Amino acid sequence: MSEDDVYICPVGECLNYHFTNVEAGLALRHYWTTACQSCAIKSQCTTAKERRIRRWGHEHILEDVQRRLDEHPEKMRQRRETVEHPFGTIKSWMGYTHFQMKTLKRVGTEMALHVLAYNLKRVMNIIGIRPLIAAMRAA
């Protein structure tokens, strides 16, 4: 998406913004052009009368993240090593099984308790139990 809020097709035509609607809680912006009728590559682009694009209003954020990952693929390795390791540990503690609870609210609570236990265990391993208890008493 550019500052003019248009998309450019492969032959350089502008797909202009027309309206926004909400589907499944997402604001989708709709763009299209009617220049396709006389386009030389229409058969490679669309079978409809015109090329239409629906985009989430914040999709540019996802594109920025993907672009940064494409530019620096080593960042994904770093993420796996730092961020995803706790989830693997928690899953191991759970016995590689499913959550015990049902419904999103209860599963969220169960996961929050697993994360709390993981964080407490890490703090105990890093600073020790006595300093942790002293810090909790001071708070």
C-alpha positions in Angstrom: 0.0 0.0 0.0 1.4 3.4 -0.9 0.8 6.8 0.5 -1.9 7.3 -2.2 -3.7 4.2 -0.9 -3.6 2.5 -4.3 -2.1 -0.8 -5.6 -0.2 -1.0 -8.8 -0.8 -4.0 -11.1 2.0 -5.7 -13.1 1.3 -3.5 -16.2 1.3 -0.3 -14.1 -2.5 0.4 -13.6 -3.7 1.7 -10.3 -6.2 -0.3 -8.3 -8.0 2.4 -6.3 -9.5 2.1 -2.9 -13.3 1.9 -2.9 -14.7 0.8 0.5 -14.0 -1.0 3.7 -16.1 -3.8 5.3 -15.7 -6.0 8.3 -15.4 -9.8 8.0 -14.6 -12.0 11.0 -13.6 -9.0 13.0 -11.1 -7.7 10.4 -11.5 -4.5 8.5 -10.9 -5.4 4.9 -10.1 -2.6 2.4 -11.3 -3.2 -1.2 -9.4 -2.0 -4.3 -10.1 -2.5 -8.0 -9.6 -1.1 -11.5 -11.8 -1.3 -14.6 -8.7 -1.0 -16.9 -8.5 -4.8 -17.2 -10.9 -5.0 -20.2 -8.2 -3.7 -22.6 -5.2 -5.3 -20.8 -2.8 -7.4 -22.8 -2.1 -9.8 -19.8 -5.6 -10.0 -18.4 -5.8 -13.8 -18.9 -2.7 -14.2 -16.7 -4.1 -11.9 -14.0 -7.8 -12.5 -13.6 -10.8 -14.2 -15.2 -13.2 -11.6 -13.8 -14.2 -8.3 -15.6 -11.8 -6.4 -13.3 -8.9 -7.1 -10.9 -10.0 -6.8 -7.3 -7.9 -7.0 -4.2 -9.1 -7.2 -0.6 -6.5 -6.3 2.1 -6.6 -6.2 5.9 -6.1 -2.6 7.0 -2.9 -3.5 8.9 -1.5 -6.0 6.4 1.4 -3.6 5.7 2.7 -4.5 9.2 2.8 -8.2 8.3 4.6 -7.3 5.0 7.2 -5.3 6.9 7.9 -8.2 9.3 8.2 -10.6 6.3 10.5 -8.2 4.5 12.8 -8.0 7.6 12.8 -11.8 7.9 13.7 -12.1 4.2 16.5 -9.6 4.6 17.9 -11.3 7.8 17.0 -15.0 7.9 19.4 -15.5 10.8 16.9 -13.6 13.0 14.5 -16.6 12.9 17.2 -18.9 14.3 17.8 -16.4 17.1 14.0 -16.2 17.8 13.8 -20.0 17.9 16.7 -20.2 20.3 15.3 -17.5 22.7 11.6 -17.2 22.4 10.3 -20.6 21.4 12.4 -22.6 23.9 10.1 -21.8 26.9 7.1 -23.1 25.0 8.9 -26.4 24.2 9.8 -26.7 27.8 6.3 -26.1 29.0 4.9 -28.5 26.4 7.4 -31.1 27.7 6.2 -30.5 31.3 2.6 -31.0 30.1 3.7 -34.4 28.8 3.2 -33.4 25.1 -0.5 -33.8 25.5 -3.5 -31.5 25.0 -4.7 -29.0 27.5 -6.8 -30.4 30.3 -9.4 -27.7 30.1 -11.9 -26.9 27.3 -13.0 -23.5 26.1 -10.6 -20.7 25.1 -11.0 -18.9 28.5 -10.1 -22.0 30.5 -7.2 -23.0 28.2 -5.9 -19.4 28.5 -6.0 -19.8 32.3 -4.3 -23.1 32.2 -1.6 -21.7 29.9 -1.1 -18.7 32.2 -0.5 -21.0 35.1 2.0 -23.0 33.1 3.8 -19.8 32.1 3.8 -18.6 35.7 5.3 -21.9 36.9 7.9 -21.7 34.2 8.9 -18.1 35.1 9.0 -18.9 38.9 11.2 -21.9 38.3 13.6 -19.8 36.1 13.8 -17.1 38.7 14.5 -19.6 41.4 17.3 -21.1 39.3 18.8 -17.7 38.4 18.7 -15.8 41.7 17.8 -18.5 44.2 14.8 -19.1 46.5 15.8 -16.9 49.4 16.3 -13.7 47.3 13.0 -14.5 45.5 11.2 -14.8 48.8 12.8 -11.6 50.1 11.8 -9.7 46.9 8.2 -11.0 47.2 8.1 -9.8 50.9 9.4 -6.4 49.9 6.7 -5.9 47.2 
